[in-house]
Amino acid sequence: MELLYSVLLLIEFCLAIPIFILLFFMRAPYGKFLKKGWGAEIQATPAWVLMELPAFIIPLIFFSLFRKNQPTDISGVSRNLAAALLNKSSERFS
């Protein structure tokens, strides 16, 4: 699992450098720079939900995958995880 993480992290950093340079020469097509032909247009609310979905789903996946390493009484952990997720989502609406 550590090797996978290291490889994915390296790929992300290697992609970030050319994209960072490229964005000095071209405008990212969103907001007022929106252009036709750059993909599907999504309304703001569904786009926000789609964007935030990984922040909700990925912790749940990791929590369920590595649950066997947790103590048998995980009610406190579950409450803390739920509170953190609800706090994150409530910040978006305030």
C-alpha positions in Angstrom: 0.0 0.0 0.0 2.9 2.4 0.7 4.4 1.7 -2.7 1.1 2.5 -4.4 0.8 5.7 -2.4 4.4 6.7 -3.3 3.9 6.0 -7.0 0.6 7.9 -7.2 2.2 10.8 -5.3 5.1 10.9 -7.7 2.8 10.8 -10.7 0.8 13.7 -9.3 3.9 15.9 -8.7 5.2 15.0 -12.2 1.9 16.1 -13.7 1.7 19.3 -11.6 4.9 20.8 -13.0 3.9 20.9 -16.7 0.3 21.9 -15.9 1.5 24.7 -13.7 3.7 26.0 -16.6 1.0 25.4 -19.2 -1.5 27.5 -17.3 0.7 30.6 -17.7 0.1 30.4 -21.4 -3.6 29.3 -21.6 -6.7 30.2 -19.6 -8.5 27.3 -17.8 -12.0 27.1 -19.4 -14.3 27.7 -16.5 -16.2 30.7 -15.1 -15.8 33.7 -17.4 -13.3 31.8 -19.6 -15.8 29.0 -20.4 -15.5 27.8 -24.0 -17.6 25.5 -26.1 -16.0 22.2 -26.9 -14.1 21.8 -23.7 -16.4 19.1 -22.3 -19.8 19.0 -20.8 -21.3 22.0 -19.0 -22.6 21.2 -15.6 -24.8 23.4 -13.5 -23.3 24.8 -10.3 -25.1 22.7 -7.7 -24.5 19.3 -9.3 -20.9 20.3 -10.1 -20.3 21.2 -6.4 -21.9 17.9 -5.2 -19.7 16.0 -7.7 -16.6 17.9 -6.7 -17.2 17.3 -2.9 -18.3 13.6 -3.2 -14.8 12.2 -3.0 -14.2 14.1 0.3 -17.1 12.1 1.7 -16.7 8.8 0.0 -12.9 8.2 0.2 -12.7 8.4 4.0 -15.7 6.0 4.3 -13.9 3.6 1.9 -10.6 3.7 3.9 -12.5 3.4 7.2 -14.3 0.3 6.0 -11.1 -1.2 4.4 -9.0 -0.8 7.5 -11.7 -1.4 10.0 -10.1 -4.8 11.0 -7.2 -2.9 12.5 -9.4 -0.9 14.7 -10.4 -1.9 18.3 -13.8 -3.6 18.7 -15.4 -0.6 20.3 -15.2 2.0 17.5 -18.2 4.0 18.5 -16.1 7.0 19.4 -14.2 6.8 16.1 -17.4 6.6 14.2 -18.8 9.6 16.0 -15.7 11.6 15.4 -15.6 10.7 11.7 -19.3 11.5 11.3 -18.8 14.8 13.1 -15.8 15.8 11.0 -17.7 15.0 7.7 -20.8 16.9 8.8 -18.7 19.8 9.9 -17.0 19.9 6.5 -20.3 19.9 4.7 -21.9 22.5 7.0 -19.1 24.9 6.3 -20.0 25.0 2.6 -23.6 26.2 3.4 -22.7 28.9 6.0 
